[in-house]
Amino acid sequence: MDEFFFKPILASIIYSVLGFIILLMCYFIIEKITPEKSWKEIVENKNTALAIVLGAFILGISFIIGMAIHG
């Protein structure tokens, strides 16, 4: 019974960490592709449009990763 109980929990933790790592990799790739540093532009110059686009990018990539892991 213990093995049956812990197996889905362990799988959820592993897939969550894997999804987070993939999301960070995608963010750093986008950060390298764009000419300016997005975080600096959002924080120092208060660029709301860039913050919205970056938030939408993160949500989109998160949904894609979640659906790919979930099946």
N, CA, C and O atoms as a GROMACS GRO file, in nm:
protein
  284
    1MET      N    1   0.081  -0.119   0.000
    1MET     CA    2   0.000   0.000   0.000
    1MET      C    3   0.086   0.126   0.000
    1MET      O    4   0.051   0.224  -0.065
    2ASP      N    5   0.198   0.123   0.072
    2ASP     CA    6   0.283   0.240   0.080
    2ASP      C    7   0.343   0.273  -0.056
    2ASP      O    8   0.353   0.390  -0.092
    3GLU      N    9   0.383   0.171  -0.130
    3GLU     CA   10   0.442   0.195  -0.262
    3GLU      C   11   0.340   0.256  -0.356
    3GLU      O   12   0.372   0.346  -0.433
    4PHE      N   13   0.217   0.209  -0.350
    4PHE     CA   14   0.111   0.261  -0.436
    4PHE      C   15   0.078   0.406  -0.401
    4PHE      O   16   0.042   0.484  -0.489
    5PHE      N   17   0.091   0.442  -0.275
    5PHE     CA   18   0.059   0.576  -0.230
    5PHE      C   19   0.169   0.676  -0.267
    5PHE      O   20   0.139   0.788  -0.308
    6PHE      N   21   0.295   0.638  -0.254
    6PHE     CA   22   0.405   0.731  -0.275
    6PHE      C   23   0.447   0.744  -0.422
    6PHE      O   24   0.509   0.844  -0.458
    7LYS      N   25   0.415   0.649  -0.505
    7LYS     CA   26   0.457   0.653  -0.645
    7LYS      C   27   0.398   0.774  -0.719
    7LYS      O   28   0.473   0.844  -0.787
    8PRO      N   29   0.268   0.802  -0.710
    8PRO     CA   30   0.215   0.922  -0.778
    8PRO      C   31   0.268   1.053  -0.722
    8PRO      O   32   0.287   1.149  -0.795
    9ILE      N   33   0.292   1.056  -0.591
    9ILE     CA   34   0.346   1.177  -0.530
    9ILE      C   35   0.488   1.202  -0.580
    9ILE      O   36   0.522   1.315  -0.614
   10LEU      N   37   0.570   1.099  -0.584
   10LEU     CA   38   0.706   1.112  -0.634
   10LEU      C   39   0.706   1.152  -0.781
   10LEU      O   40   0.786   1.236  -0.822
   11ALA      N   41   0.618   1.094  -0.860
   11ALA     CA   42   0.609   1.130  -1.002
   11ALA      C   43   0.568   1.276  -1.018
   11ALA      O   44   0.620   1.346  -1.105
   12SER      N   45   0.475   1.324  -0.936
   12SER     CA   46   0.432   1.463  -0.944
   12SER      C   47   0.546   1.558  -0.910
   12SER      O   48   0.563   1.661  -0.976
   13ILE      N   49   0.624   1.524  -0.810
   13ILE     CA   50   0.737   1.609  -0.772
   13ILE      C   51   0.841   1.611  -0.882
   13ILE      O   52   0.893   1.717  -0.915
   14ILE      N   53   0.873   1.496  -0.937
   14ILE     CA   54   0.973   1.489  -1.044
   14ILE      C   55   0.928   1.567  -1.166
   14ILE      O   56   1.006   1.643  -1.223
   15TYR      N   57   0.801   1.550  -1.207
   15TYR     CA   58   0.751   1.622  -1.324
   15TYR      C   59   0.741   1.772  -1.298
   15TYR      O   60   0.760   1.851  -1.390
   16SER      N   61   0.711   1.813  -1.176
   16SER     CA   62   0.706   1.955  -1.143
   16SER      C   63   0.844   2.018  -1.155
   16SER      O   64   0.859   2.125  -1.212
   17VAL      N   65   0.944   1.951  -1.101
   17VAL     CA   66   1.082   2.001  -1.110
   17VAL      C   67   1.128   2.004  -1.255
   17VAL      O   68   1.191   2.100  -1.299
   18LEU      N   69   1.098   1.899  -1.329
   18LEU     CA   70   1.134   1.894  -1.470
   18LEU      C   71   1.068   2.007  -1.548
   18LEU      O   72   1.132   2.072  -1.631
   19GLY      N   73   0.940   2.030  -1.523
   19GLY     CA   74   0.869   2.139  -1.591
   19GLY      C   75   0.927   2.275  -1.556
   19GLY      O   76   0.940   2.361  -1.644
   20PHE      N   77   0.962   2.295  -1.430
   20PHE     CA   78   1.022   2.422  -1.388
   20PHE      C   79   1.158   2.443  -1.454
   20PHE      O   80   1.189   2.555  -1.496
   21ILE      N   81   1.237   2.340  -1.465
   21ILE     CA   82   1.368   2.350  -1.530
   21ILE      C   83   1.352   2.384  -1.679
   21ILE      O   84   1.425   2.467  -1.732
   22ILE      N   85   1.258   2.320  -1.744
   22ILE     CA   86   1.233   2.348  -1.886
   22ILE      C   87   1.184   2.491  -1.903
   22ILE      O   88   1.226   2.559  -1.997
   23LEU      N   89   1.098   2.538  -1.814
   23LEU     CA   90   1.049   2.676  -1.820
   23LEU      C   91   1.164   2.775  -1.804
   23LEU      O   92   1.171   2.873  -1.878
   24LEU      N   93   1.253   2.750  -1.710
   24LEU     CA   94   1.369   2.840  -1.692
   24LEU      C   95   1.459   2.838  -1.814
   24LEU      O   96   1.511   2.942  -1.854
   25MET      N   97   1.479   2.721  -1.873
   25MET     CA   98   1.562   2.713  -1.993
   25MET      C   99   1.500   2.795  -2.106
   25MET      O  100   1.572   2.867  -2.177
   26CYS      N  101   1.369   2.786  -2.123
   26CYS     CA  102   1.300   2.864  -2.227
   26CYS      C  103   1.314   3.014  -2.200
   26CYS      O  104   1.335   3.092  -2.293
   27TYR      N  105   1.301   3.053  -2.074
   27TYR     CA  106   1.315   3.195  -2.040
   27TYR      C  107   1.456   3.245  -2.072
   27TYR      O  108   1.472   3.353  -2.129
   28PHE      N  109   1.558   3.168  -2.037
   28PHE     CA  110   1.695   3.212  -2.064
   28PHE      C  111   1.724   3.214  -2.214
   28PHE      O  112   1.802   3.298  -2.259
   29ILE      N  113   1.664   3.125  -2.290
   29ILE     CA  114   1.681   3.129  -2.436
   29ILE      C  115   1.620   3.256  -2.492
   29ILE      O  116   1.682   3.324  -2.574
   30ILE      N  117   1.500   3.290  -2.448
   30ILE     CA  118   1.436   3.414  -2.493
   30ILE      C  119   1.518   3.535  -2.449
   30ILE      O  120   1.531   3.632  -2.523
   31GLU      N  121   1.572   3.530  -2.329
   31GLU     CA  122   1.654   3.640  -2.278
   31GLU      C  123   1.779   3.659  -2.365
   31GLU      O  124   1.823   3.773  -2.386
   32LYS      N  125   1.837   3.550  -2.414
   32LYS     CA  126   1.956   3.561  -2.500
   32LYS      C  127   1.920   3.611  -2.640
   32LYS      O  128   1.999   3.682  -2.703
   33ILE      N  129   1.800   3.576  -2.688
   33ILE     CA  130   1.760   3.615  -2.823
   33ILE      C  131   1.727   3.764  -2.830
   33ILE      O  132   1.762   3.830  -2.927
   34THR      N  133   1.661   3.817  -2.727
   34THR     CA  134   1.619   3.957  -2.730
   34THR      C  135   1.739   4.048  -2.708
   34THR      O  136   1.832   4.013  -2.636
   35PRO      N  137   1.736   4.167  -2.772
   35PRO     CA  138   1.853   4.256  -2.764
   35PRO      C  139   1.874   4.320  -2.626
   35PRO      O  140   1.988   4.347  -2.588
   36GLU      N  141   1.766   4.343  -2.550
   36GLU     CA  142   1.779   4.406  -2.419
   36GLU      C  143   1.743   4.307  -2.310
   36GLU      O  144   1.672   4.209  -2.335
   37LYS      N  145   1.790   4.333  -2.190
   37LYS     CA  146   1.756   4.248  -2.076
   37LYS      C  147   1.614   4.282  -2.031
   37LYS      O  148   1.587   4.395  -1.991
   38SER      N  149   1.526   4.185  -2.038
   38SER     CA  150   1.384   4.212  -2.012
   38SER      C  151   1.359   4.248  -1.866
   38SER      O  152   1.280   4.339  -1.838
   39TRP      N  153   1.423   4.181  -1.773
   39TRP     CA  154   1.397   4.209  -1.632
   39TRP      C  155   1.440   4.351  -1.596
   39TRP      O  156   1.371   4.420  -1.522
   40LYS      N  157   1.555   4.395  -1.649
   40LYS     CA  158   1.603   4.531  -1.625
   40LYS      C  159   1.506   4.632  -1.686
   40LYS      O  160   1.477   4.735  -1.624
   41GLU      N  161   1.457   4.604  -1.803
   41GLU     CA  162   1.362   4.694  -1.871
   41GLU      C  163   1.231   4.704  -1.792
   41GLU      O  164   1.173   4.812  -1.783
   42ILE      N  165   1.185   4.594  -1.737
   42ILE     CA  166   1.059   4.594  -1.661
   42ILE      C  167   1.076   4.668  -1.530
   42ILE      O  168   0.992   4.751  -1.494
   43VAL      N  169   1.183   4.640  -1.457
   43VAL     CA  170   1.200   4.696  -1.322
   43VAL      C  171   1.244   4.842  -1.327
   43VAL      O  172   1.184   4.926  -1.260
   44GLU      N  173   1.347   4.872  -1.404
   44GLU     CA  174   1.402   5.008  -1.402
   44GLU      C  175   1.320   5.106  -1.485
   44GLU      O  176   1.296   5.219  -1.442
   45ASN      N  177   1.276   5.065  -1.604
   45ASN     CA  178   1.204   5.156  -1.694
   45ASN      C  179   1.052   5.142  -1.683
   45ASN      O  180   0.979   5.213  -1.752
   46LYS      N  181   1.005   5.052  -1.596
   46LYS     CA  182   0.862   5.031  -1.574
   46LYS      C  183   0.785   5.008  -1.704
   46LYS      O  184   0.682   5.070  -1.729
   47ASN      N  185   0.838   4.918  -1.786
   47ASN     CA  186   0.777   4.886  -1.914
   47ASN      C  187   0.665   4.785  -1.894
   47ASN      O  188   0.689   4.664  -1.886
   48THR      N  189   0.543   4.835  -1.885
   48THR     CA  190   0.427   4.750  -1.857
   48THR      C  191   0.397   4.656  -1.973
   48THR      O  192   0.360   4.541  -1.952
   49ALA      N  193   0.412   4.706  -2.094
   49ALA     CA  194   0.383   4.621  -2.211
   49ALA      C  195   0.476   4.500  -2.215
   49ALA      O  196   0.431   4.389  -2.245
   50LEU      N  197   0.603   4.520  -2.187
   50LEU     CA  198   0.697   4.408  -2.185
   50LEU      C  199   0.665   4.312  -2.072
   50LEU      O  200   0.681   4.191  -2.088
   51ALA      N  201   0.621   4.364  -1.958
   51ALA     CA  202   0.584   4.278  -1.847
   51ALA      C  203   0.465   4.189  -1.884
   51ALA      O  204   0.462   4.071  -1.848
   52ILE      N  205   0.367   4.246  -1.954
   52ILE     CA  206   0.250   4.168  -1.997
   52ILE      C  207   0.291   4.061  -2.098
   52ILE      O  208   0.245   3.947  -2.089
   53VAL      N  209   0.376   4.097  -2.193
   53VAL     CA  210   0.422   4.000  -2.294
   53VAL      C  211   0.503   3.889  -2.228
   53VAL      O  212   0.486   3.772  -2.261
   54LEU      N  213   0.591   3.924  -2.137
   54LEU     CA  214   0.672   3.823  -2.068
   54LEU      C  215   0.584   3.732  -1.981
   54LEU      O  216   0.607   3.611  -1.975
   55GLY      N  217   0.484   3.788  -1.915
   55GLY     CA  218   0.392   3.708  -1.836
   55GLY      C  219   0.312   3.612  -1.924
   55GLY      O  220   0.291   3.497  -1.887
   56ALA      N  221   0.268   3.661  -2.040
   56ALA     CA  222   0.195   3.575  -2.133
   56ALA      C  223   0.285   3.464  -2.186
   56ALA      O  224   0.241   3.351  -2.203
   57PHE      N  225   0.411   3.496  -2.213
   57PHE     CA  226   0.506   3.395  -2.258
   57PHE      C  227   0.524   3.286  -2.153
   57PHE      O  228   0.523   3.167  -2.185
   58ILE      N  229   0.541   3.327  -2.028
   58ILE     CA  230   0.562   3.230  -1.921
   58ILE      C  231   0.438   3.143  -1.903
   58ILE      O  232   0.450   3.022  -1.886
   59LEU      N  233   0.319   3.203  -1.907
   59LEU     CA  234   0.196   3.124  -1.896
   59LEU      C  235   0.182   3.027  -2.013
   59LEU      O  236   0.145   2.911  -1.994
   60GLY      N  237   0.210   3.074  -2.134
   60GLY     CA  238   0.199   2.988  -2.252
   60GLY      C  239   0.294   2.870  -2.246
   60GLY      O  240   0.253   2.756  -2.271
   61ILE      N  241   0.418   2.895  -2.214
   61ILE     CA  242   0.516   2.787  -2.204
   61ILE      C  243   0.478   2.692  -2.091
   61ILE      O  244   0.495   2.570  -2.103
   62SER      N  245   0.426   2.746  -1.980
   62SER     CA  246   0.384   2.661  -1.868
   62SER      C  247   0.270   2.568  -1.909
   62SER      O  248   0.270   2.450  -1.874
   63PHE      N  249   0.172   2.621  -1.983
   63PHE     CA  250   0.061   2.537  -2.030
   63PHE      C  251   0.111   2.428  -2.123
   63PHE      O  252   0.068   2.313  -2.114
   64ILE      N  253   0.202   2.462  -2.213
   64ILE     CA  254   0.256   2.365  -2.308
   64ILE      C  255   0.331   2.254  -2.234
   64ILE      O  256   0.312   2.136  -2.262
   65ILE      N  257   0.416   2.294  -2.138
   65ILE     CA  258   0.492   2.195  -2.062
   65ILE      C  259   0.397   2.108  -1.980
   65ILE      O  260   0.415   1.986  -1.974
   66GLY      N  261   0.298   2.169  -1.917
   66GLY     CA  262   0.203   2.094  -1.836
   66GLY      C  263   0.125   1.991  -1.918
   66GLY      O  264   0.106   1.877  -1.876
   67MET      N  265   0.080   2.032  -2.036
   67MET     CA  266   0.006   1.939  -2.121
   67MET      C  267   0.097   1.830  -2.177
   67MET      O  268   0.055   1.716  -2.193
   68ALA      N  269   0.221   1.865  -2.206
   68ALA     CA  270   0.314   1.763  -2.256
   68ALA      C  271   0.346   1.659  -2.149
   68ALA      O  272   0.359   1.540  -2.178
   69ILE      N  273   0.358   1.704  -2.025
   69ILE     CA  274   0.387   1.611  -1.917
   69ILE      C  275   0.263   1.529  -1.881
   69ILE      O  276   0.272   1.409  -1.855
   70HIS      N  277   0.149   1.595  -1.880
   70HIS     CA  278   0.025   1.527  -1.842
   70HIS      C  279  -0.016   1.425  -1.948
   70HIS      O  280  -0.070   1.319  -1.916
   71GLY      N  281   0.008   1.458  -2.073
   71GLY     CA  282  -0.024   1.363  -2.180
   71GLY      C  283  -0.149   1.397  -2.242
   71GLY      O  284  -0.192   1.329  -2.335
   0.00000   0.00000   0.00000
